[in-house]
Amino acid sequence: MLGRRLFYDKHLSLNGQMACASCHILSHAFADTIPLATNEFGLNKRNAPALINLAWAPTLFWDGRQPTIAAQAQDAFHNELGLVVASGITYLQHDSVYPGLFKKAFGRPGTITEHEIYLGIQEFLMTVISANSRFDSIMRGEPGESFTAAESDAFYNIFLTATGECFHCHAFGANYLMADLSTLDNQEYRNDGLQAAATVSDFVDPGRGGITGVSTDYGLFKNPTLRNVAVSGPYMHDGRFATLDQVINFYSDSLQSSPTVDPMIQLHMDTLNGQTLNHGGLHLTATQKAEMIQLLNDFTDPTFLNNPAYKNPF
């Protein structure tokens, strides 16, 4: 209850106009509805990603700059919400509900601290779990649940093969993130060929490289979850694609070459007379694209999207 109230409470922002939930909207899988998120200071340079199954996430943010949910919350409260710590704590201490919630969560003497605010957010987000989509039911072998012929073709002949290459970045099964899985290839960040670049200095957004300073990390971004992907657009770190059809078309025919492009992407760059061109793709058929859209819709979890425990408590 504490973390959920903090997540939805606009009083903790600089101008009292925003909360975590302003950019992370439950009906959109705790993602945003616009390409670039707004904040108390203006416009972010990246899309606000879905917040799903973060208890399994090894790092947070598109560039992986924070190692824990509490650290993520601190980052967001300062850089997006503009929290004035002293004012925020004074508000919480004088509220009729918060002191009791903090005592219940952290024990006596009940002094509210900045770190406890972030721990409260962390405890809430660790309960935000999605594992009851149609896809999950099929994978669990529940009675009456099975793929259609089109969904089966999409999963077994596209998603899990070199035809689609999806499984390299979006593992399934024991991985509740449907993002990366270290036991497969230890690759948490990738350059998906979104931008053509002659050198790493040409990337509009350095991505992971902006954090590590390592040249091979430039243009790499954290693999996003596919859970509830049908409702979590716009897509990619900069929200450039409004629809899943646009995402599929990009991977099919619009991959761009750059020095750090992922090896799995490089395999599908077009060639001419033995020379790699500056574009490429999986070159999926219209039927394959339609089948993939059907499969991606199977990742939607209505139980998650309508869970009363995640809704605005105010």
N, C-alpha and C positions, 0 to 999 in steps of 0.2 A: 504493500500500500504506500509506503514512504517513497520508494523509487518511482512509482507510477505518478504520484502527485508532483514530484520534482520534475519529471519528464514533461509534464503538461503545464507547468506553472510559468506564466509569462513574467511574474514579478521578479524573477531572478535574472532578467536581461537588462541591458543598459537603459533602454527606454520603456521597458514594460510592454513591449509589442510582440515579443517572440519567445517561444519555448523550443525545446528539442523537437516537440511534436509539430512545430510549424513547418519544418522541412522533412520530417519523418512521419508520414501519415499512414495510419493503420490500414485504411482501405486500399492503399497502394503498397502494401507489404513494408510499411515503415520506410518507404522511399519518398521522393518528391514528385511533383507533377510537372515541373518545369526543367528545362535543360540545365541551367546553372542555378544553384541555390542562392537565396538571398540571406543577408545577415543584418545585424544592427548597424553595420558600417557601410553597407552597399551590396555588391554582388560578388559571390564566390567565383573562383576560376574553374570549379569542378561541380559535377552533379552530386547531389546528396544520395548516397547508395542505400539500398535496402538494409534494414537491421534485422537479420534473421539468424538464429542459431549461433550467436556470437560467442557462446561458451566454448565453441570448438575452433574459434578463429585465432590463429597464432599471432597475427598482427592486425591493426586497424587502420582505416583510411586507405584511399586509393594508392598512396605511396608507402603504406606500411610504417608510418612514422611513429606510431604508438604501440606498445606491447600489450596493454591491458585495456579493458573497457573503462575502468576508472581513469586511466590516463587519457583515453579518448574523450571522456566526458570533460575532464579539465581543459583539454585543448579546445574543445568546442565552446565551452562556457566562456573562455577568455577571448578566443579569436572570432567566434561567430556571434555569441550572445552578449559579449561585453560585460560579463558579470563584474560588478563592484563588490568585492568580497565582504567588506565590512557592512555595507548596506544590505546585502543579501542575507547575511547572518542575523542582522537586527530584525529584518522582516520575519525570518523563520522563527526567531525566539519569541516574537510578540504575537505570532499567529495562534489561534485557538486550538489548532490541531497538530501542527508540526512538533512542538516540544514533546508531546506524548509519543509520537511516532518515532522520534529520534531516540528517546529513552528505551522504547520497546526494542528498537533495532540494535542499539549500541550499549544499553545499560546505563546505570548511574555513573557520574552525577548528572548526566543529561546535557552536558555542554555541547552545543552544536559547533562543529568545526568545518572548515572548507573541505577537508579531505573526506569527511563523512558525507558531504553532499555528493561527491563523486562516487563513493562506495554505495550510496543509496541508489544512484542511477545504475551502477554496475549490477547490483543485486536484481533490479527489475529487468534489465536487458538479458541477464542470464536465464530468466524464466521465459523469455520470448522465443518459443520453440515451435518450429513448423515441421511436422513429420506425418501429416495425415492427408496428403494429396492423393488423387487417383493413382498416380505413379507409385506412391508408397504402398497403397493397397494391393496393387498388382505385384509389386516386388515381394510383398509379404505373403502372397498366395491366398489372399482372402477369398472366400466363396463368392462366386458370381463376378469376380473382377478379372478381366483379361484384356489384352490389347486388341484393338481392331486390326485388320490386315494392314491398313495404312500406318497405324502406330507401330506395329511390330516391325514393318520394313524400315521406318524411320529410326527406331531404336537399335535394332540388331544389324542393319545393313548400312546405316549412315552414321548415327551417333557413335557407335562402338567400332567403327572401321576408319580406314584412311579416306573413305569417301567424304566423311564429314569432319574427321579429326576432333570431334567435340570432347571425347573422353579424356584427352590429354590435359585439358584445362578444367573440365567439369566432371569430376569423378562422382560416383553414386554409391549406393549400398551403405557401408558403415560410415561413410563420410556425410555427416548431416549438413554440411555446407553446400554440397553439389558445386564445389569450386575446385580448389587444388587438393591434392592428396599426396603428402610427402613420400609415402611408401611407393608411389608410382614413379615419380621422377624428380622429387624434391624441388619442384619449380612452383613457387608461389606467385611470381610476377612474370608477366610476358609482354612482349611487343607484338600486337596482333595485326600489324600492318595497316594501322589507321592513317599514318602520315608518311609520305615520301620524304626522305631526307638523304642528302649526300654525305653529311657528317653528323655526329651527335650534337653539334652546336646548332643544327637546323631545327631541332624539335621545338615546337611552340611551348610544350609543357615537358620538362625533363623527367617527370614521373619519379620513379624510384631513384633515379640518378641524382635528383635534386637533394635527396636525403643522404645517400651514401657517398656521392662524389665519384663513384666508379663509372668509368666510361661505358662499360658494357651494360650498366643499369639504366642508361638514358633511354627514354621512350617506353620503359616498362611500367606496367600498372598491375595492381593486385587483381587476381582473377575474381570476378564477382560471382555470387551465388546464382544458380538458375531457379531456385525455389521461388514460386510465385512470380516468375519472370513475366508472365502475360499481363500482370497488373502493375509492374514496377517501373515502366518506362517513364521518361525517356532513357535511352540506353547509352552506354560507354561512359568513360570518365568525364567527358565534356557534354554528355547528353545530346550528341549530334543526331541520333536516330530516334524518331518519334514512335516508330512501330517495329514490331518483330519482323514484318515483311522487309523493312529497310535493312534490318540487321542481317537477315538471311541473304538478301541480295548483295550486301557488302561482302560477306564471306564467299559468296558464289562467284562474283565477278569484279570486285573492286579492291583487292588487296594491294597495298603499296609497299615498295621496297625501301629498306633503310639499313644502316649498318648493324642494328641490334634486332632486326626482325627475328622472331622465333623460328627455330629450325623446322617446326611443323608447318609454319606458314611458308617458309622458304621453299619447301617441297612443292608448293602449289603456285609458285610464281611462274608466269608464262615465259617461254623462251622463243627465240627466233634465231635460226642458224647457230644454235648452240650458245647463244648469249641470253642472259637473264634480262627480261624486260622490267620496266618500272611498275608493272601491274600484274595481276593474276587472280586466281580464285579457284574454288572447288568445282566450278562450272556445273552446278546442280541443274537438273531438269525442272520444269514447272511442276511436275508431279512430286518430285523429291522435296521441293520447297514447301509445297502444300502439306506433305506428310510431316515435315519437320515442325511446321506451325501447330499441327494437331498434337504432336508429342509434347511440345513446349507448353501447351495449354494443360496437359496432364499434370504438370508440376504445381498447379494452383491448389492451394489448401484452404477451402472455405472455413474449416474449423478455426484455423489460425486467424484469418481475416475478420472473423466475427466473434473472436474470443472476448467475452466481457471483461476478463481480467486485464486486457490490454487497452481498454477504452478510457477515454477522458473521465477522470473521477469528479471533475468539478461540475 
